């Protein structure tokens, strides 16, 4: 388990930890996915000697708190008019200075010695602590480190919406594949598409992690539009 003092933002909320433990109200801990919410909630519940609840919905958490007035809730959302104290854990993007110590602690857990690749601690890190651990394990077991992403947003050279959407589709696909280290099941989950849809996108745009080139085939919405554009009368002939 990651020491609490290494969690992002500890310098701000850590000074009031003992006060939080002693307060009579329930505690509602929330933050970005993988930011250590469950770790902190479990530790505070243990120190209070009360149960902890992983909140699926605010309604279910409210019902649970009715029977556990000093309980500790771990959630992704903020409490809605509930009689509890709220503590939000920030993400690594808000406290990147926490990354080196976190990586060192995770490496020690895995028995890794020596310097780690700088890319393991690079932002963005959308899964926070979970993503850091996954990066470390992939590097340890498979020798994989995060692929660098193009700097800045994609450039849209065309004027029509369909062509620009095609360029954005390629950018988001390649970003998801890089962040998933080429794991296509995970990339599909990140994009919110089925595996079949993902493979269709890869066939069209390629896979930068595996070095596969795309077919370059344009979607039908663009192919239908282009003949109409090409058949437009030349302004100079009017």
C-alpha positions as CSV (number, residue, x, y, z in Angstrom):
1,X,0.0,0.0,0.0
2,X,1.3,3.5,-0.9
3,X,2.1,5.5,2.2
4,X,-0.4,8.3,2.8
5,X,2.4,10.9,2.9
6,X,3.2,10.2,-0.8
7,X,-0.4,10.8,-2.1
8,X,-0.9,14.0,-4.2
9,X,-1.8,17.0,-2.1
10,X,-0.7,15.5,1.2
11,X,1.0,18.8,2.2
12,X,-2.4,20.4,2.2
13,X,-4.8,17.9,3.8
14,X,-2.2,15.8,5.7
15,X,-1.8,18.4,8.4
16,X,-5.5,18.0,9.4
17,X,-5.5,14.2,9.3
18,X,-5.8,13.7,13.1
19,X,-8.6,16.2,13.2
20,X,-10.5,14.4,10.5
21,X,-10.2,11.1,12.4
22,X,-11.5,12.7,15.6
23,X,-14.4,14.5,14.1
24,X,-17.9,13.0,14.8
25,X,-19.2,13.4,11.2
26,X,-18.9,10.8,8.5
27,X,-16.1,11.3,6.0
28,X,-16.6,11.4,2.2
29,X,-13.4,11.0,0.3
30,X,-13.4,11.5,-3.5
31,X,-11.2,12.4,-6.4
32,X,-10.1,11.3,-9.9
33,X,-9.9,7.6,-10.8
34,X,-6.8,6.0,-9.3
35,X,-5.8,9.0,-7.1
36,X,-5.7,7.0,-3.9
37,X,-9.2,7.5,-2.7
38,X,-9.7,3.9,-1.6
39,X,-6.3,3.8,0.1
40,X,-7.0,6.9,2.2
41,X,-10.6,5.9,3.0
42,X,-9.5,2.5,4.2
43,X,-6.8,4.0,6.4
44,X,-9.1,6.6,7.9
45,X,-11.8,4.0,8.5
46,X,-9.2,1.7,10.3
47,X,-8.0,4.6,12.5
48,X,-11.6,5.5,13.4
49,X,-12.5,1.9,14.0
50,X,-15.5,2.2,11.6
51,X,-16.5,0.5,8.4
52,X,-15.7,1.9,4.9
53,X,-18.0,1.9,1.9
54,X,-17.1,2.1,-1.8
55,X,-19.9,4.3,-3.2
56,X,-21.5,3.1,-6.4
57,X,-24.2,5.8,-6.4
58,X,-24.8,8.8,-4.1
59,X,-28.2,7.3,-3.2
60,X,-26.7,4.0,-2.1
61,X,-24.0,5.8,-0.1
62,X,-26.6,8.0,1.6
63,X,-28.6,5.0,2.7
64,X,-25.4,3.4,4.0
65,X,-24.4,6.5,5.9
66,X,-27.8,6.5,7.6
67,X,-26.7,3.4,9.5
68,X,-23.1,4.4,9.9
69,X,-23.0,8.0,11.0
70,X,-19.2,8.0,11.4
71,X,-18.4,5.8,8.5
72,X,-16.0,6.6,5.7
73,X,-17.1,6.6,2.0
74,X,-14.8,6.3,-1.0
75,X,-16.4,7.9,-4.1
76,X,-15.7,9.6,-7.4
77,X,-18.4,12.2,-7.0
78,X,-19.0,14.9,-4.4
79,X,-21.6,14.4,-1.7
80,X,-25.0,15.9,-2.3
81,X,-26.4,17.6,0.8
82,X,-25.2,14.8,3.1
83,X,-24.2,15.2,6.8
84,X,-20.5,14.5,6.3
85,X,-17.1,16.1,5.9
86,X,-15.7,16.1,2.3
87,X,-12.1,15.6,1.3
88,X,-11.1,15.8,-2.3
89,X,-7.9,14.1,-3.4
90,X,-6.2,15.9,-6.3
91,X,-4.8,14.1,-9.4
92,X,-1.2,13.8,-10.4
93,X,-1.7,16.5,-13.1
94,X,-2.3,18.9,-10.2
95,X,0.7,17.7,-8.2
96,X,3.3,16.3,-10.6
97,X,6.0,16.8,-8.0
98,X,4.6,13.7,-6.2
99,X,5.4,11.4,-9.1
100,X,9.1,10.6,-8.4
101,X,8.5,9.5,-4.8
102,X,5.5,7.5,-5.8
103,X,7.4,5.7,-8.5
104,X,10.2,5.0,-6.1
105,X,7.8,3.5,-3.6
106,X,6.1,1.4,-6.2
107,X,9.4,0.2,-7.6
108,X,10.5,-0.8,-4.1
109,X,7.3,-2.9,-3.8
110,X,8.2,-4.7,-7.0
111,X,11.9,-5.2,-6.0
112,X,13.2,-3.0,-8.8
113,X,16.5,-1.3,-8.3
114,X,18.4,1.4,-10.2
115,X,17.2,4.3,-12.3
116,X,13.7,4.2,-13.9
117,X,13.0,5.6,-17.4
118,X,11.8,9.2,-17.2
119,X,8.9,8.3,-19.5
120,X,7.3,6.3,-16.7
121,X,6.6,9.5,-14.8
122,X,5.5,11.6,-17.8
123,X,2.2,13.4,-17.9
124,X,-0.6,12.9,-18.8
125,X,-1.2,10.1,-16.4
126,X,-5.0,9.5,-16.7
127,X,-5.1,6.6,-14.3
128,X,-3.1,8.4,-11.6
129,X,-1.6,5.9,-9.1
130,X,-3.1,2.9,-11.0
131,X,-1.6,4.0,-14.2
132,X,1.8,4.6,-12.6
133,X,1.7,1.0,-11.2
134,X,0.6,-0.3,-14.6
135,X,3.4,1.5,-16.4
136,X,5.9,0.1,-13.9
137,X,4.7,-3.4,-14.3
138,X,4.7,-3.2,-18.1
139,X,8.2,-2.0,-18.0
140,X,9.3,-4.7,-15.6
141,X,7.6,-7.6,-17.3
142,X,7.6,-6.6,-21.0
143,X,10.2,-3.8,-21.3
144,X,7.5,-1.4,-22.5
145,X,7.5,2.3,-21.6
146,X,4.9,4.9,-22.6
147,X,5.2,6.0,-26.2
148,X,5.7,9.7,-26.7
149,X,2.7,11.6,-28.0
150,X,2.8,14.4,-30.5
151,X,3.1,17.8,-28.9
152,X,0.0,20.0,-29.0
153,X,-3.5,19.3,-30.5
154,X,-4.0,18.0,-34.0
155,X,-3.8,20.5,-36.9
156,X,-6.9,20.7,-39.0
157,X,-5.9,21.8,-42.6
158,X,-9.2,21.2,-44.3
159,X,-12.2,23.5,-44.3
160,X,-15.0,20.9,-44.3
161,X,-16.2,19.3,-41.1
162,X,-16.1,15.7,-42.3
163,X,-12.4,15.8,-43.2
164,X,-11.5,17.4,-39.9
165,X,-13.5,14.8,-38.0
166,X,-11.5,12.1,-39.8
167,X,-8.3,13.8,-38.7
168,X,-9.5,14.0,-35.1
169,X,-10.6,10.3,-35.2
170,X,-7.0,9.3,-36.1
171,X,-5.5,11.5,-33.4
172,X,-7.8,10.1,-30.6
173,X,-7.2,6.5,-31.8
174,X,-3.4,6.9,-31.8
175,X,-3.5,8.6,-28.4
176,X,-5.5,5.8,-26.9
177,X,-3.3,3.1,-28.3
178,X,-0.2,4.9,-27.0
179,X,-1.6,5.3,-23.5
180,X,-2.7,1.6,-23.5
181,X,0.8,0.5,-24.7
182,X,-0.8,-1.1,-27.7
183,X,-3.3,-3.1,-25.6
184,X,-6.3,-3.0,-27.9
185,X,-8.9,-4.2,-25.3
186,X,-7.8,-1.3,-23.1
187,X,-7.7,1.2,-26.0
188,X,-11.3,0.2,-27.0
189,X,-12.4,0.8,-23.4
190,X,-10.7,4.2,-23.3
191,X,-12.4,5.2,-26.5
192,X,-15.7,3.8,-25.5
193,X,-16.0,1.6,-28.7
194,X,-16.4,-2.1,-29.3
195,X,-13.4,-4.2,-30.3
196,X,-14.8,-4.6,-33.8
197,X,-15.1,-0.8,-34.1
198,X,-11.5,-0.4,-32.8
199,X,-10.2,-2.9,-35.4
200,X,-12.0,-1.0,-38.2
201,X,-10.4,2.3,-37.0
202,X,-7.0,0.6,-36.8
203,X,-7.4,-0.7,-40.4
204,X,-8.2,2.8,-41.5
205,X,-5.6,4.8,-39.4
206,X,-2.9,2.3,-38.4
207,X,-1.3,1.5,-35.1
208,X,1.6,3.7,-34.0
209,X,2.6,1.3,-31.2
210,X,2.9,-1.8,-33.4
211,X,4.2,0.2,-36.4
212,X,1.2,-0.7,-38.6
213,X,0.3,1.6,-41.4
214,X,-3.4,2.4,-42.0
215,X,-5.1,1.9,-45.4
216,X,-5.9,5.6,-45.5
217,X,-9.5,4.8,-46.6
218,X,-11.7,7.7,-46.2
219,X,-15.2,7.3,-44.5
220,X,-18.2,7.3,-46.9
221,X,-19.3,10.7,-45.6
222,X,-16.2,12.2,-47.0
223,X,-16.2,10.2,-50.3
224,X,-19.8,11.2,-50.9
225,X,-19.0,14.9,-50.3
226,X,-15.9,15.1,-52.5
227,X,-17.6,14.4,-55.9
228,X,-20.1,17.1,-55.1
229,X,-17.2,19.5,-54.3
230,X,-15.3,18.6,-57.4
231,X,-18.3,19.1,-59.6
232,X,-18.9,22.6,-58.5
233,X,-18.5,25.1,-61.3
234,X,-15.2,26.9,-61.5
235,X,-15.7,30.5,-60.3
236,X,-13.4,31.7,-63.0
237,X,-15.6,30.3,-65.8
238,X,-18.8,32.1,-64.8
